[in-house]
Amino acid sequence: VNSIVISALEPLAALENVPTSVCEKCGADIYSVVKKIKMLLERYLTPNLAKYIVEEYYSKRSKFFHEGIRESEEYYTGISWPQINETDGRSILMPQSLIAFNLFDWVSLIIRKRIFDIIECHVSHVEIH
């Protein structure tokens, strides 16, 4: 889920003006998606938070989509069976969530703000001409 959420930023990150380099072997442009993601995050979040999101979530997303490396072998399937704590026999152990709920908030904030900025810029441009 985290990988899908962070991937939602890629279309907006593609709008960031990041200079490309050229492959020495084939001459094709080399785009740094990570650099664009970081620029987009830093536009609306603190640099430390942007760095954290790139290192903690975007890097795991890349490992998952490009290399098939999963963060966990456990997947939520819609059913949660509580586990009894063996130490006291009465309390229930709560499984650790692999879903980063803060990530939903950060990504939705960035999407809303970036779209608003694009629309505002377009409206301002139209009014000038």
URWO-V929950 format. One record per backbone hydrogen bond with DSSP energy under -0.5 kcal/mol. NH is the residue of the N-H (numbers start at 1). CO is the residue of the C=O. E is the energy in kcal/mol with one decimal. If there is no record, write none. Layout:
nh,co,e
NH,CO,E
NH,CO,E
//
This chain:
nh,co,e
5,1,-2.4
6,2,-2.6
7,3,-1.5
8,4,-0.8
8,5,-1.1
9,6,-1.4
10,7,-1.5
13,9,-2.7
14,10,-1.9
15,12,-1.3
16,13,-1.8
18,16,-1.4
19,17,-0.5
21,30,-1.5
23,28,-3.1
27,23,-1.9
30,21,-3.5
31,29,-0.6
33,31,-1.0
36,32,-2.0
37,33,-2.7
38,34,-2.6
39,35,-2.4
40,36,-2.4
41,37,-2.6
42,38,-2.7
43,39,-1.3
44,40,-0.8
44,41,-1.0
45,41,-2.4
50,46,-2.7
51,47,-2.5
52,48,-2.3
53,49,-2.6
54,50,-2.3
55,51,-2.7
56,52,-3.3
57,53,-2.3
58,53,-2.1
59,54,-1.9
61,57,-2.3
62,58,-2.4
63,59,-2.2
64,60,-2.3
65,61,-3.0
66,62,-2.7
67,62,-0.6
67,63,-1.3
68,63,-0.5
68,64,-1.0
69,63,-2.1
70,68,-0.6
81,79,-0.5
82,80,-0.7
83,93,-0.9
85,91,-3.5
89,85,-2.3
93,83,-3.5
95,93,-0.6
100,98,-0.5
101,99,-1.2
103,100,-0.7
104,100,-1.0
105,101,-1.3
106,102,-2.8
107,103,-2.8
108,104,-2.4
109,105,-2.2
110,106,-2.3
111,107,-2.6
112,108,-2.4
113,109,-2.7
114,110,-2.9
115,111,-2.3
116,112,-2.3
117,113,-2.6
118,114,-2.4
119,115,-2.6
120,116,-3.0
121,117,-2.5
122,118,-2.3
123,119,-2.8
124,120,-2.5
125,121,-2.3
126,122,-2.3
127,123,-2.3
128,124,-1.5
129,125,-1.4
//
